[in-house]
Amino acid sequence: MIAKDKKKHKILFFLIALFIFLIIGAVILTLRKHHQYDFIAPRKGEIVEAIYGLGKVKTHRRYEIKLGVMTNVKKVFVKEGQFVQINHPLIQFTDSKIFHAPFNGTVTRIDFHEPDVILPHVTVMTLEDLSDKFIEVSLEQEAALRVSTKQKAHVLFESLRGEKFEGVVDTIFPKNDEFLVHIKVQNLGRNILPGMTADVTIDVNHRQNALLIPLAGLSNGQVLLLRENSKKIKVPVVIGSIDGKWAEVVKGDIRENDRVLMKKEME
């Protein structure tokens, strides 16, 4: 009898311990699930939607010397990198007149020298006005559809940290199945030269006092909300502008006291 009682007590103790273990495990699991979420309140504020691209510095005034016949270089009057005034002599070919600079500019290319043979339609020399520069950006179709003239743009050169240049969209047009945007930028320094690249941001939409929710909480056109009494509900929403972190709610039952649930990123 004593042995049976001891065995019963052991079984009972085991069952109680197992029950306590299961309760603790359930509590831990619930807490872990709880801490897998961030709770972010909707807010009213400003949102700027932007399009990003890689731009290249170019010049508006560019003069290239090419010939339609085969000839030889007779005399070169300038050097690469030389700044010349308008009407300064540039180059002369056999049996031809001297070519002069049509504007003040810098000689950025000389591919032939005395007495090289020049083939037809080959660029011999290039003159550029480095004081009249702009930024050219090639965009995908989806981005180009959002861009229009006079939109604000921001230009940042990686090596010039902390210095941002402001500009506006001057033109947008197609070229060889590309969609090109020209950005007019004020005060591009002398050290910023044609061919250099820059990160370009174009502001395509700007909204004040918009109802905003975290973009990370949006999934398949719905958000998971924590409403009063800790009740979780899914609410469909229509989104307007997006700035990479926040999204504008155009339509949807989002209330001031709601909390948007979104999963935490794994560290």
Number of C-alpha atoms within 10 A of each C-alpha: 6 7 8 9 10 11 12 12 12 12 12 12 12 12 12 12 12 12 12 12 12 12 12 12 12 12 12 12 12 12 11 11 11 12 12 14 15 15 17 16 17 20 16 13 12 13 21 17 19 21 18 15 18 16 26 19 19 21 17 12 16 17 16 12 15 15 14 10 11 12 17 19 19 17 16 19 12 16 14 14 13 11 17 19 13 11 12 17 17 20 23 18 20 14 10 12 9 16 16 16 19 15 17 18 23 22 23 18 16 18 12 15 15 13 14 13 15 21 15 12 12 15 16 18 19 19 26 24 19 25 17 16 24 21 25 24 21 20 20 11 11 9 16 18 11 13 20 17 13 13 15 19 21 18 22 19 17 12 8 9 8 8 11 14 14 18 22 19 21 17 15 19 12 11 9 6 8 14 17 19 23 21 29 20 19 13 11 17 10 9 7 13 16 16 12 12 20 21 16 25 20 24 20 18 18 13 14 10 11 18 21 24 24 20 17 17 21 20 12 7 11 16 24 18 23 19 16 10 6 10 8 15 13 13 14 16 19 12 18 15 20 19 16 12 11 21 23 28 19 13 12 13 10 20 13 11 11 19 22 25 23 20 14 12 9 5 3
